[in-house]
Amino acid sequence: MPETTLVERLRGVERLCLPVWVFDVERARMAWGNAAALEIWRSPNLDEFLTRDYSDASAATRSRNEGLLRKLCAGRDAHIEHTFTFYPRGEPLHLRVFMSAIELDDGRFALLYEGHVRTEQQDPRILRSDEALRHVSAMVALLSTEGSVLVTNPAAERAFGRSSTPSAWFEDPSAATRILKVAKTQEVLHEELVALTNDGPRWHAVEARRTSDPATGKYAVVVHQVDVTNRREREALIEAQQREILELSAPLLDVAEGVVAVPIVAALTEARSAELERRLLPAVMERGAQVVVFDLTGATASEGAGLAQLVRLISAVRLLGARPMVTGVRPALARELVQSGAELAGAAVMRSLRDALSASRPAQRPFRR
């Protein structure tokens, strides 16, 4: 706890013509202000000034203030100089401020501001551009060609921290190299990468392109990131559901010892045939199947690629040492097989699953007395 109160420590700046005030970041309220500060903030007196509530500030503003206070308290900087636009009573006020950390009476730390009114003409387009960039949810950073971070917007700072480097942003260790490469190739990088953010791993759509650093004129790389985790999770869920549907449309059934039946329901699409191949071939080996019966009774119109893939799957089953059988071929499917030139080489074709099961049983020797 400080030995003297905040008011006592700041008594020497009460009459300065420069506005000086203290902002309690944690409670989002002013903690102190001199007469010049009350004037620019359009406050009639100190009591009114201290009752103002700034808890409705945007997430970007809160994040910025918290980050500045952390940096100052860590001792990396004695003070920070910045240009801000404040809005006393809803009117824009452009100030160049010097910020430092100051201890409050209860031992917490707050931001001490010293403001300098900017008298030079401000370009409204630049002011609006800066303000928009500060509030967007997209993460934007400007990098040097060597990979140092020149500037980040609040969203990028929230995600990665102020001191983070691009080499630590992504799960893929080579991602930073690919990003910086655009400074030489002038190509635009578009990738979706797993980002290692302060909130844990997130999927980011990343765009990187070459630009110029307006402060030095040297080449730089601007990196734009958008969180697409929700979309990726939805896509993964849809893909899993589609796999389940495909599995249900062609289940693998153990109908007898050494006999696996594959009743195929719905259209013979390429996706369905590919999913069936992914499950069936390992199952033939794991179950020691001697006979695999492809029952097409429930199959409907097919795609040419899907039909060709099914024919290849039947041949693959035979190469694994199992005997393929095909049942339930309807007239429409028979015509498609003939028209496509596909041949069910090595597969026994039967009318029904019952016929195939009967044929798969070993022949019984006649009983002799």
N, C-alpha and C positions, 0 to 999 in steps of 0.2 A: 504494500500500500504506500502511496506517496506521502511524504512528510507534510506537504502543504496542499491546500485545496487547488482545484483547477482555476478558480477565479483568482486566487492569490498569485499563482504562477503566470497568469496572463494579464495581470494588472498593467504591466508596462506597455501593452499593445492596445489598450482600450481606446486611446485617443489618436492612434495612427490613422492617416487618411487612406491607407490601404485596407480593403476589407479582409478581415481575418475571422474565421469561424471554425468550430469543432463539430464534426459529425459523428454521432454514435452509430456505427455500421450495424451492430447487432440489434439495436432497438429501432433503427431507422428514424432517428430523431436528432435534432440539433441539440448539442450539449452546451454551447456557448457561442457568443458572437459579439464583436465590437460594434461601435456605432456605424462605421462605414459598411460593415456587413449587413446590419439591419436596413440600411438605406438601399443597397443594391437588391436585397431580398424583399424589399417593400414591406417591411414589418414595422408596425407603429411602436413596438417596445420589445424588450427582451423576453418578458413573460409570454407574449404571443408567439415570439420566435421559437421558444423552447417547447411550445405545445403542438407545433406542426408535426403531422404524421406523414412519413414518406414510405410507409409499408406497402403502398400500392405501386411502387416503382416496378419497372419491367424486370424480368429475370436477367436480362443482359446487364442492366444497371446494377442490380444487386451483386451479380457475379463479378463485375468490374470492381466495385468497392471492396468486396471481400478479398479479391486477389491483390489489390493494391495494399490493403492493410496487412495481409500475410507477408507480402514481400518486404514492407517497411519494418515489420516486427522481427523478421528474420535477420535484419541487419545488413542485407545485401546492398541497400542504398540508404543514405542519410535522408535524402528527400527525392521526390519524383516530380519532374516537370511535365505538364500535360496541358492540352487545350481542350476545353469542354464547353458544351452549350448547356446552360442551366435554364430553368423555366420558372422564375419567380412570378407568382400570380398569373401563370400561363403565358408570359411574354418571354421570348428567347433572349438570353444574355450570354454573349461569347466572352469567355475569360481564359487567360493563360494563368494557370495555377501552379503553385509549388506546394506539394503535400509532404507531410511527415507524420510519424506516429506520436501520439501523446497519451500519457496514462491518465485515466479518469480517477475520480475519488474512490471508486470501489475496486480499483486494481485492474479493471479491464482497459483495453486500448481502443483509441478512436483515431479518426483522421483529422489532422490539423491542416486547414486550407489557408493559403495566402493568395488572394486573387488580384489579377492585373487585368483591367478592362482593355479589350482589344479595340483600338481606334481605327485600324486600317479597314478598308472596305473588304467585306467577305463575299465571295462568290456564292450565291444561294444554291447553285447546282452542286458545288462541292460540299457545302454544309449538309444538304439533303442526302447526298450520296454517302457521306460518312455516317450520318444518323441511320440510314437504311441498313448499311453494312453492320452496324453495331447491334441491330435488333433481329436480323434474320437468323433462322435456326441452322442454316447451312454454315459449315465450318470453312473459313477462308484464311489462308496463310500465304505470305510472300516469303520466298526462300532465296538466299543467294545461290549462285551456281555451285558453291562448295557445300551447301547443305545447312548453313546456319539460318535460323529463323529471324527474319527481319521484322515482321509484324504479324500479329494474328488478330482476328476479330474475337469478341467475347465468347462466341459459340465454340471456336477452336480452343480457346484458353480453358473453357469449362471442360472440354473433352480430354485435353492432353496436358494441361498445366502450362504455365508461362515459360518454364525453363526446359520443356521437353524438346527433343530434336526429332526430325522426321524418321531417322533410323529406328526410333523407339515407338513409332506410331502404329506399326503394323506387325501382324503375326509373321508375315512373309519377310524374312530378313533382306531379301533382294529388292523389295518394293521401292525403298528410298532411292536405290541406284537407278531404277527404271524411271522414276519421277524426275530426277535431276538430269537424266539423259536428254529430256526434251529441250533443254537449253542449247544443246548442240545440234539436234536433228530438226528442230522446229516442228516436230510432229506433236499432235495432241494425244495425250494418254487418256484412255477411258478403261477403267478396271473396277471390278467389285472385289474389295479386300476385307479381311477381318482386321478391324482396328482395335488396338489395345487401349481403351479409353478409361477414364477414372470411374466409369460406371460398369466396367467389365468389357469383355469382348463384344463388339458390335460389327455388323456388316455395313460397310460404307461404299457408296458409289463414288469413285474418285476420278476427278478430272484434273489434269495438269497441263499447262501450256507455258510457252516462253513469253516473257514481257520485258519491260525495262524498269529498273528501279528509278523512280522519279527523283530520288535524293542524290544518286551518283551517276545516272545515265548508263550504268552497266546492266548486262543481261541479268534477269532474275526469273524465277519460276513461281507462278501463282497456282496454288493448289486449292481446289474446291471439293468439299466432301459433303455428302448428304447421307444421313442414316437411313438405310433401306432394310434394317433388321426385320421389321414387321412384315414387309413384302416377302423377304426370303423365308420367314417362318411360315407364312401362308402358303407359299409355293411348296415348301417341304411337306406341309400337312396335306395339301391337295395331291402331291405325288404319292404320299403314303396311302391316301384313300384310294387313289387310282390303282395302286399295286394290290390293295386288298380286293378291289372290285375285279381286277384281272385274275387274281387267285381264285376268287369265288366262281368266276366264269369258266375256269379250267382246273378244278381240284384234282389232286393226286390221291386216288383211293386204292387201298390194299383190299382187293376183292377176293383173293385166294392166295394160297401160299406161293410166293414167287411171281404173282400176277398183279400188276399195277394198271388200273383203269384210269383214263383221262377223258372224262366227259366234257366236251367243249360246247359251251353255250354262247349264243350271240355271234356277231360277225368275226370272221377270221382276219382280224387286222394285223398289221405288222407289229404294233405294240403288244398285242395279246400273244402273238407267236413268240416274240422276243422274251416276254416275261415267262411264258411257259418253258422256253428253252433254259432260262436261268435257273428254274426250279427243278425241271425234270431230269436233266442229265446227272446232276449230283445225286438225286434221289435214286436213280437206277443203280448207281454204284453202292450207295449207302444201304439200300434195302435188298441188294442182291437179286434184283428183279430179273426173271428169265423171260417174261412176256410183258409187253406194254401194249395195251389196247387203247387206240385213239377212237373214241366214240363221237362221231360227227352228227348224231341224230338231232341235237339241238343247235347245230351251227347254221347261221343264216348267210346272207350274201357276203362275199369275201373281197379283200383287196388282192390284186395280183401279187404284190410283194409279200403280203401275209401268207398267201397260199404257197408261194415258192419257199418261204422260210419254214413252213410246216413240213413240206416235203423234205427239206434238208434235215430237219429235226428227226424225221422218221429214219433217214439214212444214218444219222448220228447214233440213234438208239441201237441200230443193228451193229454198228462198229463197236459199241460197248459190250457186245455179246448177248444182247437181249433180242427176242423175236418180236418185231412190231406187227401189230394187227390193226386194221382200219375197219370200223363198222359204221352203219347208219349213213352211208353216202346217199344223199337225196339226188333226184334227177338234175336239179339246177347246179349243184356242186359238181356232179359228174360231168356236165357239159363244160363247166369252167376248167376242170382238170384236163379235159380233152383239148379245149381251145388254147389253153396256156402251154400245152405240150409237156406238162409235168407228169412224171411217171412215179408211181408208188413202187419203185423197184425193191424187191425183197420183202415187201409187206403183204401179208395175207389179207384180202378184202372179203368181209362177210356181211351178211344182212343186218345182224343185230348183235348186241353185246352178249346175249344169251348164247348165240352160236359161237362167238369167240371164246367164251368161258368153257364151253363144252369142248372145243377144239384144243384148248390149252391144257386140258387134263391129260395125264399120261394114259395111254391105252391099257386097259385091263386084260390080263391073260385069261383065256377060257379055263374054267374050273374042270379038272379031270378027277375021276374017282380012282 
